[in-house]
Amino acid sequence: MNYEDILANLRNKIYHPVYFLMGEESYFIDQISEYIAQHVLTEAEKGFNQHVLYGKDTDVDTIITYARRFPMMANHQVVIVREAQNIKKIEDLEPYVKNPLKSTILVLSYKYKTLDKRKTFTKQVAKTGVLFESKKIYDNQLPAWINSYLKAHQYSIEPQASAMLAEYLGTDLSKVANELNKLIISLPGQTRITPDHIEKNIGISKDYNIFELQNALGERNILKSNQIINYFAANPNSNPFTRTVASLYFFFMKILTYHFLEDKSQNAVASALQVSPFFVRSYVSAAKQYPIRKVVEIISILREYDMKSKGWGNVSSDSGDLQKEMIYRILH
């Protein structure tokens, strides 16, 4: 079952006796666990029937003892084990998992790790209950996730605004969701989020950001490229050099990929480059400015300055000077 299926079942009061929530992305694990904690039992029922344990402070025998209790004046009892990755010999839960108490909902939050799916314990969990692996999403998937999150809250977002958030917040979904929630609260009566809203409420400049730099470079706009990189140099904390280099590397790699595509229709390009169709035209335009040989040269330049930013072959230049020098070499 995926995340949406699990939540849909929970909303429909379709419960399973065991939920084993594992994986690198803590956001989905927390959301499922919190939903169960908040919605399965009424406030009156929680006092006797909801128990929260922590992996560092408990063991398998204690968990089984709690899980085998019958609910008091309720249809279910809920046992939530947080930080379950810290439990020693968690596989010893197998006898309980084989024959769980139907009135108990046992939730194990096993963060940043996964079980070996070849082992019998893992297979038994999947057979008896819900085995959910919460995987990290890739950078290119984040704008779509932002769109989906906002849509669920009856909001929409302009593609550039979504891309700005994805670039500057990274793939920590808890952090992204927190910023989106603050944004929603700050925009009463409005339903479409724009770059202006991002700048005003989150502090990301709509004119001096990595996407505007990419666009300026793609157009070979020397003046604008230098204005943006000078802004970056003056504000290194919000525009770290390593992030700039990484973003430009992927930008020019996509241009290189575009050069070799046989099908250059908008949808084919968007699929191949893993970008929104909205951004395809910027790559088409950039490809006209930079032939294959120049793109390969630029990728080499970016690798060189990535190494220089880490101290290799650079004794005195600060990050601001390195960025300006790098942009000059890209453009000329």
N, C-alpha and C positions, 0 to 999 in steps of 0.2 A: 504494500500500500504506500502511496505517496502522501505528501503532507496534506494536500487538498482533500484526498479521500478520507484520511484519518479525521480531519476536522469536520468534514461533512457528516461522517458517521456519529461523531460525538454530538454534533448539533441535533442529530436525529435520535439521540439517546441510544445509539447502538454501541454497547460497551464490550470490551474484551477483558479477560481476567489478567492479562499481562501485557504491558507496553514496554518494550526494550528500545529505548531511543539512544542511538549511538551516532558518532561521526564528528567530523571536523567543524561543522557549522553549528554553533551553539544556539543561534537564533531560533531555528525551527524546533529544536528540542525544548527550549524554554517556552515557546508559544504553546506547544501541545501540552506540556506539563502544567503550565499555568491555566490553560483552559479547563483541564480536568480538575485542578484544585479549586477553581472558582465556580464551576457550573454543575458538577455531578451531584453534589450535596447542597442542601439548603443551609443557611447560616445556623439554624437550630440543630441540624444533624451533624455539623462539623465537629462540635465539641467532643463527642464520643466516638466519631467514626472516621475522622481524618487525621492521619499521622504523617509527619515529615521526619525522615531520618537522613543522616549524612554519612557518606561513605567512609570518611576518616574515623567516625565515632561509632560505627556499627559493624556487624559481621553477618554472615549468611544465616546462622542460627537465629539471630535476633529478628532478621527480616522475615523468616519463615514463621516465627512465633506470632508476629504482628499479622502476617498475611492469613494465618489460619483462624484468626478470631472471627466471630460472627458479628454482624452489625447490630447495633442497639437502636430499636425504633426507627429503622431506615432500611431501604432495600439493598444498599451497598455500604461498604466501607472502602476508603481510599488510603493506600499506603504509597507515599511518594519517597523515593530514595534519590536524593540529590548527590552529585559527585560520586556516582556509583563506580566510576573508573578506579576509585581508590580502595575498593573492597577486595580483599585477598580471596583467591579461589572462588570467584563469582560463579564458576561452573558448577559449584556444589549446590546451586539452586535448582539443578536439573530435576531432582525428585519432586520438588514442589511444582515446577513448571509442567511436568508430565500430568499432574493431577491437581490443578489449582482449585481453590475454593471459588465457586461461581459468583458468590456475593462480594468478593474482594476484587478491587481494581488495583493491581500492583504496577507502579510506574517506576522504571529505572532510568535515570538520566546518566548515560555513559558517554561523557563528553570527550572530544578530541582523540578518541580511540575507536576502533571497531573490533568486533569479535571475529574470530576465524570462522568463516562460513562453512568450512568443511567439517567442523566439530559437531558432535551430536547435540550438544547443548544449544548451539545456535539454531540448528535445524528444528529442535524441539520447541524453541521459542517461536519460530516462524509458524510452526504447525498449530500450536495451542493459542498463541496470542498475536501480537503485532510486533514485528521486527522492522524497525525503521532506521535507515541510514541517512543521516543528514549531511549531505555533501556540500563542500564549499562551491560557490558559484564562481564562474570565470569573469574576468573584467568585462569581456564583451557581452556578457549576459546581464550585467547590472542595470543598464538603462531600461531594458525590458522589464526587469523585476520592479524597478521604481515605478514604471508606468502601471504595472499590474497592482502594486500596493496602493497607489493613489486612486486607481479606478475603483478598487474595493471601498474606498472612502468617498466615492462620488466626486473625485477630482481628476483633472487631466493636466498634462505638462507638455510644454513645447520641447521638441527634440533637443535643441541646444541647451535648454535648462537642465534636461535630464542628463545629458552628456557632461555638463559642468559638475553636477552633483556626483556622478559616477567617478569622474576623474579625481575630484578633490576629497571625497569621503572614503574612497576605497571600498573593498568588498566585505567590510565588517557590517553585516546586515543589522545588527542591534544598533550600531551607531547611525547607520543610514535611516532606519525606521524612526529613531529618536529625533533626528533632524527633520524628517518629513512630518512627524507629528507636531513639532514646534511650528513648522511652516504652515500647517493646516490651521492651527490655533490662531496664528497671526494674520490670517487672511479670511476673516468672516465675510460672508456674502459673495465671495469670489470662488470660482470653481476651476479656473485655468491658471496654472503657474507658469510664469515667464522668467527669462533671465534677469529682468529688473527685480522681481521678487527674491530671487536667489541672492542677488547682490545686496539688497537692502536688509534681508533677514538672516542670511547666513554669512555674509561678508566676503563672498567670492566676486571679484570684479567681473562685470559682464564685458568690459572692453579689454582688460589686460589679464587674459587667462590662456591656458595652453591651447585651447581650440581657436582662439583668435590668432595666436602665434602660428598655428598650423595653417590657417587660412591665409595669413599674410605671406608665409613662406610659399604656400601652394600657388599664390598669385605672383610670387617674386616681387612683392611690394617691399622694397628696401626700407623706406621711411617707417612704415608701420611695424615691420619686423624689429627694427632697431628701437622704436619706442617701447614695444612690449618687452623686449629683452632687457632694456634699461630699467624698466619697472620691476622686472623679476630680480635683477641684480640689487636693486634698492630695497627689496622686500624678500630676502632669502628665506625667512621662516615660513612664509605662506607659499613660497614658490621654490622649493628645494631643487638644486641643480640635478640631483640624481633622478628625480621624478620628471623633470623637463627632458632630460636625455632619453629616458625610457619611453616617454610618450612620443617623442619625435622619431625614435627608432621604429616603433610600431607603425607610425604614420607613413614613413618612407618604405617600410616593408610592404605595406598595403599598396602603395603606388607601384612598387616593383611587381607585386602579384598581378595588379591590374594590367600591366604591360603584356603579360603572358596569357591573359584570358582570351579564349577563342570567342566566347559569347560575352559581348559587352553590353547587353541589354541591362536596364536598371535593376531588375529583380535578380538576374544572374550575378551581377557585380555585387549587389548587397549581400547575397548569400555567400559568395566566395570570400568577400572581405569581412564578413560577419559584422556589418554595420547597418544602421537604419537606411532605407532607401532615400531618406531626406538628405543624407550626407554623400550620396554617390556622386553628385555633380561636382563636389569639391575635389574628389579624387580624380575625376575625369579631367578637370581643369588643371590640376597639379601635374598629371601625367603629360599634358601637352607642354608644360614648362620644363619638365625634367625627363630627358630621354634615359634609357636604361643605363647607359654608361655613367651618367651623372648620378643617378640614384644609387648605384653600387658604390660610387666614390663617397657619396654622402653617408651611407651606412658605415663605411670604413671610418669616416671622420667622427661620427657619433661614438663608435667603439673607442676610438683614440681618446676622445674627451671624457668618456666615462672612466677610462683608466686614469687620466690626468686628475680627475676630480677625486680620485682615491689615493693620489700621491705618486702614481707611477709617472716618471719622466717630467715631474713638475715640482720645482723647488720654491717658487716665490709667488706665482699668480694666485689670486684669490678666486673664489667661485664666480664672482661677478665678471671679472676680466676674462675668465675661461669661457663663460657663456657668450660674451660679446664676440670673442675671437671665433668661437665655433659657428655662430650665426653668420659672421662675415665670410667664412670659408664655405658655408653651405650656399650662400647667395652668389658667390663670385667664382 
